[in-house]
């Protein structure tokens, strides 16, 4: 294989690798956004749970049945 052909082959591989790295980076960024949203939702659920526990008194007391 001539040096010129090797350079072309290497440049082609680098171009594909650059595209793959960019695609992977895009996925990582989107996953970061999803994780951040999930963390916010989880914090809100914990807050609601703690409010509900506070409404029904201490954990020793049993909540009234749903038909009441």
HUPE-V353488 format. One line per field, one symbol per residue. phi: phi as a letter, one per 20 degrees, with the letter a starting at -180 (. if undefined). psi: psi as a letter, one per 30 degrees, with the letter a starting at -180 (. if undefined). burial: b if it has 9 or more other ideal C-beta (glycine too) atoms within 8 Angstrom, else e. Layout:
phi = ???
psi = ???
burial = ???
This chain:
phi = .fgffffffffffffffffffffffgfffffffffffffffffffffffffffffenfffeeffffee
psi = kleeeeeeeeeeeeeeeeeeeeeeeeeeeeeeeeeeeeeeeeeeeeeeeeeeeeegalffkkkllff.
burial = eeeeebeebeeeeeeeeeeeeeeeeeeeeeeeeeeeeeeeeeeeeeeeeeeeeeeeeeeeeeeeeeee
